[in-house]
Amino acid sequence: MALKALSRLLPIRTPGASSYFRWIHTSSAVGVKEVKVTEEGDMTIIEGSIQDSKRKPFLLKMDDPYHACPMCALEGRGIKVRHTDVLILQQFLNIKHEMLPREITGLCKRQHRRVLSLVLMAQNAGLLPVNKMKVKWEKWNRYYDEETDIRDYKLKDLHHLKHMLPGES
Amino acid sequence: MSLWYKPPKIFVKSPTKRVQQWAVFSRLWWLYDAKWQNPFYSAMKIQKYLLGSHKPIHHPLSDCGDHVVIINTKEIAMPAEEWRYRVYFHHTGYPGGASWTPAYELHEKDPTMVMYKAVYRAVGNNLLRPEVMPRLHLFHDDVISEEILKNVTAQIRQLRPVPKRLEEYSEEEQEQFPKLFDWPKEYVIQ
């Protein structure tokens, strides 16, 4: 009850937290937030200190003047992501192997749809783990030719990224 | 030899040319790794080596083909939904004796059968087929007997790059790979 009352008072809103009680942890969940409990006589002080995530030292430094989304920024530098690039696609998934929302990943609408289809392709091919049962014919290896499967994606349509293309200036 | 055919003059200039000529007239043994390869496209490539049509001395009545050893046939790959759609037909000859088996079912029973049938069809209906097919050696695994492996001298290039599963990367590699975005400040990872 005390926890529930406390959580109502706190003005924190977490986009990722689905349940009500996950707002306060007795221990650090994955190290992003550390909760310290100190007891001084009758008083107990609970404080959560925000820490740097494990990702911080490995972040790509992309200084874009137009604040393009991460996949658009890669696209602007001429890097084409395929469904076999598992280490990139894995960053957009949660523990249940589902796609994270756009608020967290920071993707634009077009890239979100594209990454989603790439993830589905990688899961069908057996390169990424899936959280569901496999049918008989899904057991064996499968591959995809992306040019046929993703239709509505062309680099020339990205008008807002034209200044980042290698050839033009 | 007909009159219009002018045989090429072969001048043996260098030791490499000389060895090349020996290789043409001898039976070479080729190795092909079928891991993550389409069996039907790779069969079109292997068929040339079996029939000997990659050699300058080739003639449909001369038996000048090579041996081909195919490994990892269990790990062949097909595009999207083809495992379900590709069906193999068989008829016993008796009424009601027809049967259709999809490719994924056949592959469970014998993991070399799909590859064998693909090559059998790619070689084509010709006089060399019964002599050529015994020179194809299929293995569902990468374990080969030494009698065969000691003959192998060359390798056929694969058609498409072999992708890597997420499980095959170590945890360190996954953590230290460059990240595209950082978690938001208040985000609690589920």
Chai-1 contact restraints between the chains, C-beta under 6 A:
chainA,res_idxA,chainB,res_idxB,connection_type,confidence,min_distance_angstrom,max_distance_angstrom,comment,restraint_id
A,T14,B,E186,contact,1.0,0.0,6.0,A-B,restraint_1
A,T14,B,V188,contact,1.0,0.0,6.0,A-B,restraint_2
A,G16,B,Y187,contact,1.0,0.0,6.0,A-B,restraint_3
A,G16,B,V188,contact,1.0,0.0,6.0,A-B,restraint_4
A,A17,B,V188,contact,1.0,0.0,6.0,A-B,restraint_5
A,R22,B,V188,contact,1.0,0.0,6.0,A-B,restraint_6
A,A29,B,V188,contact,1.0,0.0,6.0,A-B,restraint_7
A,V30,B,I189,contact,1.0,0.0,6.0,A-B,restraint_8
A,I50,B,K185,contact,1.0,0.0,6.0,A-B,restraint_9
A,S53,B,W183,contact,1.0,0.0,6.0,A-B,restraint_10
A,R55,B,K179,contact,1.0,0.0,6.0,A-B,restraint_11
A,R55,B,D182,contact,1.0,0.0,6.0,A-B,restraint_12
A,F58,B,Q176,contact,1.0,0.0,6.0,A-B,restraint_13
A,F58,B,P178,contact,1.0,0.0,6.0,A-B,restraint_14
A,F58,B,K179,contact,1.0,0.0,6.0,A-B,restraint_15
A,L59,B,K179,contact,1.0,0.0,6.0,A-B,restraint_16
A,L59,B,D182,contact,1.0,0.0,6.0,A-B,restraint_17
A,L60,B,P178,contact,1.0,0.0,6.0,A-B,restraint_18
A,P70,B,L180,contact,1.0,0.0,6.0,A-B,restraint_19
A,P70,B,F181,contact,1.0,0.0,6.0,A-B,restraint_20
A,T84,B,P163,contact,1.0,0.0,6.0,A-B,restraint_21
A,V86,B,L166,contact,1.0,0.0,6.0,A-B,restraint_22
A,L87,B,F177,contact,1.0,0.0,6.0,A-B,restraint_23
A,Q91,B,K179,contact,1.0,0.0,6.0,A-B,restraint_24
A,Q91,B,L180,contact,1.0,0.0,6.0,A-B,restraint_25
A,N94,B,Q190,contact,1.0,0.0,6.0,A-B,restraint_26
A,I95,B,Q190,contact,1.0,0.0,6.0,A-B,restraint_27
A,T105,B,F181,contact,1.0,0.0,6.0,A-B,restraint_28
A,G106,B,F181,contact,1.0,0.0,6.0,A-B,restraint_29
A,L127,B,P163,contact,1.0,0.0,6.0,A-B,restraint_30
A,L127,B,R165,contact,1.0,0.0,6.0,A-B,restraint_31
A,L128,B,L166,contact,1.0,0.0,6.0,A-B,restraint_32
A,W137,B,W83,contact,1.0,0.0,6.0,A-B,restraint_33
A,W137,B,R84,contact,1.0,0.0,6.0,A-B,restraint_34
A,W137,B,Y104,contact,1.0,0.0,6.0,A-B,restraint_35
A,W140,B,W83,contact,1.0,0.0,6.0,A-B,restraint_36
A,W140,B,Y104,contact,1.0,0.0,6.0,A-B,restraint_37
A,N141,B,W36,contact,1.0,0.0,6.0,A-B,restraint_38
A,N141,B,E75,contact,1.0,0.0,6.0,A-B,restraint_39
A,N141,B,A77,contact,1.0,0.0,6.0,A-B,restraint_40
A,R142,B,A77,contact,1.0,0.0,6.0,A-B,restraint_41
A,Y143,B,A77,contact,1.0,0.0,6.0,A-B,restraint_42
